[in-house]
Structures are given as C-alpha cells and as structure tokens.
Amino acid sequence: MTQTQLWITFAIIAGLTMLTRFITFIIFPAGSQPPKAIIYLGSVLPTAAMGLIIVFALRNTPVLTYPYAIPEVIASLSIVIIHYWKRNTILSILVGTVIYMFLIQSVF
C-alpha cells in the first residue's frame, strides 16, 4: 500500500467509527424513550455475551486427560468468588488470569 492509500484507509475507518458512535444520538435523541426492543436487548445481551465468552474460552479444554480441566475450574471459580465479593469486573478478571497462569506454569 502506498502512503496515500494508507491515509485514505485511515480516514475512512476513522469516519465510519465516528459515524457508528454518533448515529445512536441521531436515532435516539435526548429526552425520547428508546423502543422496548432496544431496552430488552440492553438487559439480555450482556449476559448472553458473557455466556458466549465462557463457551469460547472453555471449548477446547481437555477434561479426560491430565490436568482434567482443574486449572480452568479453579480460575473460573476464583473469578466468580472475587466478583461476588468485590463486584469489580477488572479485579475479577485480573485475579482469575493470574491464578490460571500460575497454575499452568507452576503447578500443572
């Protein structure tokens, strides 16, 4: 790609990103109530996305061979416990990741 093509690509991507950010304010102006379907999707999609992430992360976990998914189970349980205790998503993910990496590299 030439330098001009790179700048054109960058400008298009930046413009489309700005458009997707601003279009919600055009479709749903301040003071108006969003449609019930949008409110419903806003309430169910976060949970569905978390479920999808869990399935994606654990889909190739070997449960019939050593270490029998023990590190994944311990890390997942630690995430749940920390999240219910502190209600802090970043802390939960960070602690779960550290525990998982420690278990994989040092214990199993």
C-alpha positions in Angstrom: 0.0 0.0 0.0 1.2 3.5 -0.8 1.3 6.2 1.8 -1.7 7.9 0.2 -3.7 4.7 0.3 -2.9 4.2 4.0 -4.1 7.7 4.8 -7.3 7.2 2.8 -7.9 3.9 4.6 -7.3 5.6 7.9 -9.7 8.4 7.1 -12.4 6.0 6.1 -12.0 3.9 9.2 -12.0 7.0 11.4 -15.0 8.4 9.7 -17.0 5.2 9.9 -16.1 4.8 13.6 -17.3 8.3 14.3 -20.5 7.6 12.4 -21.3 4.5 14.4 -20.7 6.5 17.6 -22.9 9.4 16.6 -25.7 7.5 14.9 -27.2 6.4 18.2 -27.7 10.1 19.1 -29.5 10.7 15.8 -31.7 7.6 16.1 -32.4 8.1 19.8 -32.4 11.9 20.6 -32.1 13.1 24.1 -35.4 13.1 26.0 -37.0 10.4 23.9 -37.7 6.8 25.1 -35.9 4.1 23.2 -38.1 1.3 21.8 -38.9 -1.6 24.2 -37.0 -4.0 21.9 -33.8 -1.9 22.5 -34.4 -1.8 26.2 -34.9 -5.6 26.2 -31.7 -6.2 24.2 -29.8 -4.0 26.6 -30.9 -6.1 29.5 -30.2 -9.6 28.0 -27.2 -9.1 25.7 -24.6 -8.6 28.4 -25.4 -11.9 30.0 -25.5 -13.6 26.6 -22.2 -12.2 25.7 -20.6 -13.4 28.9 -22.0 -16.9 28.2 -20.6 -16.8 24.7 -17.2 -15.8 26.1 -17.2 -18.6 28.6 -18.1 -21.2 25.9 -15.5 -19.8 23.6 -12.8 -19.9 26.3 -13.5 -23.4 27.6 -14.4 -25.1 24.3 -11.1 -26.9 23.8 -10.5 -27.7 27.5 -9.4 -31.4 27.8 -11.5 -32.9 30.6 -10.5 -36.6 30.0 -6.7 -36.1 30.1 -4.3 -34.6 32.6 -4.8 -32.0 34.2 -8.5 -32.7 33.8 -9.5 -29.0 33.5 -8.6 -28.4 37.1 -6.7 -25.1 36.4 -9.7 -23.8 34.3 -12.2 -24.8 37.1 -10.1 -23.2 39.8 -9.6 -20.0 37.8 -13.2 -19.8 36.9 -14.4 -20.3 40.5 -11.9 -17.7 41.6 -13.4 -15.2 39.1 -16.9 -15.9 40.4 -15.9 -15.6 44.0 -13.9 -12.4 43.6 -16.7 -10.9 41.5 -19.4 -11.6 44.0 -17.2 -10.5 46.9 -15.8 -7.2 45.4 -18.2 -6.5 42.5 -15.2 -5.4 40.4 -15.0 -6.9 36.9 -11.4 -5.8 36.2 -10.2 -7.2 39.5 -12.1 -10.5 38.9 -10.6 -11.0 35.5 -7.1 -10.0 36.7 -7.1 -12.4 39.7 -8.5 -15.2 37.6 -5.9 -14.7 34.9 -3.0 -14.6 37.4 -4.3 -17.7 39.2 -4.7 -19.6 35.9 -1.2 -18.6 34.6 0.3 -19.6 38.0 -1.4 -23.0 38.0 -0.5 -23.7 34.3 3.2 -22.7 34.7 4.0 -23.8 38.2 1.6 -26.5 39.4 0.3 -28.5 36.4 
